[in-house]
Amino acid sequence: MTALWLMASLLLPASAPGGLAGARRLFNEGTLAYDAGRFEVALRDYEAAYQAAPLAGLLFNIAQCQRQLGRWKEAEDGYRLYLEALPDAQNRAQAEAYLAEMKSRLPKVKPAPPAVVRAPAPAAPLPAAAAAIAAGPTALDLSPPPPRASPELVVESPAGAPSGVRWLGIGGAAAVVAGAACLAVGLVLAGSDLGKPSGHLNPPPTDLAANDFGYAGEGLLATGSALLLGRAAWALWGSR
């Protein structure tokens, strides 16, 4: 059997170191299994022998087991490694023949077809706005805008009396109404303390408040009357 190509390389003295002694035992067991057609067992023994003592000749036996098991790619790798490790091997021609056989059994890989590059379709015409953007920036007029004329505020007085004179009448009427209200409040406060005993060093608070409202009412009445008289005088003399 071709597996016996390694027998000579493993015929070492019985006193060989543990690695080679273990490889010799595994080699013998693998050869017996190979001759009996138990290629899986032989493969395990040969691989274990190679781990114990990595002798290049064991690569051929490992490849032989892979070939018998129909593992073409693994067998091809084994024969190739064997020939690289032992380029002057005595069975080189046989190993090369097995290597060529394994390559022929491997499925042919078809090269991928060349990629077809298609020219892009012509772009559709752009709308006017998009075309202007694609054309790039245009020159911008950065000069400041002309100054605007400030609007003139024209206030026209309503027909009839001037606005100042009209406000005289309005202010006078308001002052008269406010003065009358103050006088009324003062009278109410003054009447609330009637019949109470006196003897205070200072007048009661309500008396003070009544006096304040009274003075304020009198002042407002006088002011309002004066304003109303002024408005009446303008109405009498200004319309002439």
Residue pairs with C-beta under 8 A, 6 or more apart in sequence:
1 31
1 34
1 35
2 60
2 64
2 91
2 94
3 30
3 31
3 34
3 35
3 42
3 61
3 64
4 31
5 57
5 60
5 61
5 90
5 91
6 27
6 55
6 57
6 58
6 60
6 61
7 27
7 31
9 55
9 57
10 20
10 23
10 24
10 27
10 55
10 57
12 20
12 21
12 24
14 21
16 24
19 52
19 53
20 52
20 53
22 49
22 52
22 53
23 49
23 50
23 52
23 53
23 55
23 58
26 45
26 46
26 48
26 49
26 52
27 45
27 46
27 49
27 58
27 61
29 45
30 41
30 42
30 43
30 44
30 45
30 46
30 49
30 61
31 42
33 39
33 41
33 42
33 45
34 42
34 61
34 64
34 65
34 68
39 65
39 68
39 69
40 65
40 69
42 61
42 65
43 62
43 65
43 66
43 69
46 58
46 61
46 62
46 65
47 62
49 55
49 58
50 58
50 59
50 62
56 82
56 85
56 86
57 82
57 86
57 89
59 78
59 81
59 82
59 85
60 78
60 79
60 82
60 89
60 91
60 95
62 78
63 74
63 75
63 76
63 77
63 78
63 79
63 82
63 95
63 98
64 75
64 78
64 98
66 74
66 75
66 78
67 75
67 98
67 102
72 102
72 105
72 106
73 102
73 106
75 98
75 102
76 99
76 102
76 103
76 106
79 95
79 96
79 98
79 99
79 102
80 99
82 89
82 95
83 89
83 92
83 95
83 96
83 99
86 92
89 95
125 131
126 134
132 138
157 163
160 166
161 234
161 235
161 238
165 231
165 234
165 238
168 227
168 228
168 230
168 231
168 234
169 227
169 228
169 231
171 224
171 227
172 223
172 224
172 225
172 226
172 227
172 228
172 229
172 230
172 231
173 224
173 228
174 224
175 220
175 221
175 223
175 224
175 227
176 220
176 221
176 224
176 225
176 228
177 224
178 217
178 220
178 224
179 216
179 217
179 218
179 219
179 220
179 221
179 222
179 223
179 224
180 217
180 221
181 217
182 213
182 214
182 216
182 217
182 220
183 213
183 214
183 217
183 218
183 221
184 217
185 213
185 217
186 209
186 210
186 211
186 212
186 213
186 214
186 217
187 210
187 214
188 210
189 206
189 207
189 209
189 210
189 213
190 206
190 207
190 210
190 214
192 206
193 204
193 206
193 207
196 204
